[in-house]
Amino acid sequence: MENIDDEKKKKKLKEWVLKTFGCDGLEPHNRSLEFMCEVLDDVGATIDVGGESRQYDAESFAIRVPGSSGAPYRISVHFRPRAARLMEQRLNEIDFDEDGAIGTLMHAFRQMMDFQIHWHDLRDGDWEAICIHDRRDKTPDCWPGDHVVATVMLLADDLRSALELPMNTLRRELRESYPVAWAAGLTPSDVTFADVVKYVAYLEELQNAENRDEFLEIRARALKDLYNEEE
């Protein structure tokens, strides 16, 4: 009975997100939101209305994502309907098959829907901000919901994601959040502290790499040692 109630609750939350964050006539954005809601179940993420970091000028909700490290992540999503309605007014005149069309539109309307990322630090019960975003000087190439999906998947597989070259901030945070998650019993039951020590040592090596070639050499060793995978 409890499982049925949980499923009903999740369905209602998704319906609320699609209604509150959607915009009539802005179908690419609406489809992006639907895709976002579909992906959450796949990675064990949940919608949390009221638990987000709020912004005064936006409708907001949170996505709770359990990382493979055990670290609890929160993505606070913010939507500004006025910008969405303005974007919709002449959407039918845009040919999105044309090179640069989506980038030009989303650069100007970047704030229509954006998000913030935090991890829950059980040492003090506070939420610590993580700055994982596309560079502001880089032209967006997708709808915001697709960007949220990519971020959800990145955080859900945080231990592997941190081995990627651009993930400096995630590597730095995991050096603290992974041992904290282990101490709190949030890591998988077969993870020992020796496993945590080994992984964090690779993070430190990667952070101290002096160039790209050295980074890739360390990453290849880490993948082989931690996952028995070849680069």
C-alpha positions in Angstrom: 0.0 0.0 0.0 2.9 2.3 0.9 4.5 1.7 -2.5 1.2 2.6 -4.3 1.0 5.8 -2.3 4.6 6.7 -3.1 4.0 6.2 -6.8 0.9 8.4 -6.6 2.9 11.1 -4.8 5.7 11.0 -7.4 3.2 11.2 -10.2 1.5 14.3 -8.6 4.8 16.0 -8.1 5.8 15.4 -11.7 2.5 16.7 -12.9 3.0 19.8 -10.7 6.4 20.4 -12.3 5.1 20.0 -15.8 2.2 22.4 -15.1 4.1 25.0 -13.1 7.3 25.1 -15.2 5.8 24.5 -18.6 4.6 27.2 -21.0 1.7 26.9 -23.5 3.1 27.1 -27.0 6.7 26.5 -25.9 6.7 22.9 -26.9 10.5 22.3 -27.1 10.8 23.5 -23.5 7.8 21.4 -22.4 9.3 18.3 -24.0 12.6 18.9 -22.3 10.7 19.1 -19.0 9.0 15.7 -19.7 12.4 14.2 -20.5 13.8 15.5 -17.3 10.9 13.9 -15.3 11.4 10.6 -17.0 15.1 10.5 -16.2 14.7 11.1 -12.5 13.3 7.6 -11.8 16.1 6.0 -13.7 18.8 7.4 -11.4 16.8 7.3 -8.1 16.3 11.1 -8.0 13.2 12.6 -6.5 11.3 15.9 -6.7 11.2 18.0 -3.5 8.8 21.0 -3.6 9.6 23.4 -0.8 13.1 22.0 0.0 14.9 24.1 -2.6 17.1 27.1 -2.3 14.6 29.8 -3.4 15.0 32.9 -5.6 12.5 35.8 -5.2 11.8 36.3 -8.9 11.2 32.6 -9.8 9.1 29.5 -9.3 11.3 26.9 -7.8 11.6 23.2 -6.8 14.4 20.9 -5.9 15.7 17.6 -7.2 17.3 15.3 -4.7 20.0 13.1 -6.2 21.9 10.4 -4.4 25.5 10.2 -5.7 27.3 6.9 -6.3 29.6 8.2 -3.5 26.6 8.3 -1.1 26.8 12.1 -1.0 23.2 13.7 -1.1 22.9 16.4 -3.8 20.2 19.0 -4.2 19.5 20.8 -7.5 17.4 23.8 -7.0 15.6 24.6 -10.3 14.3 28.2 -10.9 11.8 29.1 -13.7 10.8 32.6 -14.8 7.5 32.4 -16.6 7.6 36.0 -18.0 10.7 35.1 -19.9 9.2 31.9 -21.2 6.0 33.7 -22.4 8.2 36.3 -24.2 10.2 33.5 -25.9 7.0 31.8 -27.0 5.6 34.8 -28.9 7.6 34.3 -32.0 8.9 30.8 -31.6 7.1 29.5 -34.7 9.3 31.8 -36.8 12.5 30.1 -35.7 14.1 27.4 -37.8 16.0 25.3 -35.2 17.7 23.3 -38.0 19.6 26.4 -38.8 23.1 26.6 -37.3 23.3 28.8 -34.3 19.5 29.2 -33.8 19.2 27.4 -30.4 22.4 29.0 -29.2 21.3 32.6 -30.1 17.9 32.1 -28.5 19.1 30.4 -25.3 22.0 32.9 -24.8 19.5 35.7 -24.6 17.0 33.7 -22.5 19.6 31.9 -20.3 17.8 32.9 -17.1 14.4 31.6 -18.3 15.2 28.4 -16.3 18.5 27.9 -14.4 19.6 25.9 -11.3 21.9 25.8 -8.4 23.7 22.7 -6.9 24.5 21.8 -3.3 25.6 18.8 -1.3 24.4 18.1 2.2 27.3 18.3 4.7 26.3 16.2 7.6 29.1 17.6 9.7 27.1 20.8 10.3 23.8 20.0 8.6 24.3 22.7 6.1 24.1 22.7 2.3 27.4 23.4 0.6 27.2 25.1 -2.9 28.9 23.4 -5.9 29.6 25.5 -8.9 29.1 23.0 -11.8 27.9 25.0 -14.8 28.7 25.7 -18.4 31.0 28.6 -18.8 29.1 31.9 -19.0 31.0 32.8 -22.2 30.0 29.5 -23.8 26.9 29.7 -26.0 24.2 27.2 -24.7 23.4 24.4 -27.2 20.2 22.9 -25.6 17.0 23.7 -23.7 17.4 24.1 -19.9 15.6 20.9 -19.0 18.2 18.9 -21.1 21.0 20.7 -19.1 19.3 19.6 -15.8 19.2 16.0 -17.1 22.9 16.0 -17.9 23.6 17.4 -14.4 21.4 14.9 -12.7 23.2 12.1 -14.5 26.6 13.6 -13.7 25.8 13.8 -10.0 24.2 10.4 -9.8 27.5 8.9 -11.1 29.7 11.4 -9.2 32.7 9.1 -8.6 33.2 8.5 -12.3 32.2 12.0 -13.3 35.0 13.4 -11.1 37.6 11.6 -13.2 36.7 13.8 -16.2 39.1 16.6 -17.0 36.7 19.6 -16.5 35.4 18.4 -13.1 37.8 20.4 -10.9 35.0 21.6 -8.5 33.5 18.1 -8.1 36.9 16.6 -7.4 37.6 19.2 -4.7 34.2 18.6 -3.1 34.4 14.8 -3.2 37.6 14.9 -1.2 35.4 16.0 1.7 32.0 14.7 0.8 33.0 11.1 0.1 34.7 10.4 3.6 31.7 12.2 5.2 29.2 10.0 3.4 31.2 6.9 4.4 31.2 8.0 8.1 27.4 8.6 7.9 26.8 5.1 6.4 25.6 6.5 3.1 28.0 4.6 0.9 27.3 1.1 -0.4 27.7 -1.5 2.3 30.7 -3.1 0.6 32.8 0.1 0.5 35.6 0.2 3.1 37.5 3.2 4.3 40.5 1.8 2.4 38.4 2.1 -0.8 37.7 5.8 0.1 41.3 6.5 0.8 42.4 5.0 -2.5 39.8 7.0 -4.5 40.6 10.3 -2.7 44.3 9.7 -3.4 43.6 9.6 -7.2 41.5 12.8 -6.8 44.5 14.5 -5.2 46.8 13.3 -8.0 44.4 14.5 -10.7 44.1 17.9 -9.0 47.9 18.2 -8.9 48.5 17.2 -12.5 50.6 19.8 -14.2 49.2 19.4 -17.7 46.6 17.5 -19.8 48.8 14.6 -20.7 49.7 14.0 -17.1 46.0 14.2 -16.1 45.0 11.6 -18.7 47.8 9.3 -17.6 46.6 9.4 -14.0 43.0 9.0 -15.1 43.9 5.9 -17.1 45.5 4.4 -14.0 42.5 5.3 -11.9 40.0 3.7 -14.3 42.1 0.5 -14.4 42.7 0.3 -10.7 39.2 1.4 -9.5 37.0 -0.1 -12.2 39.3 -2.5 -14.1 38.6 -0.5 -17.3 41.0 0.5 -20.0 41.0 4.1 -21.2 
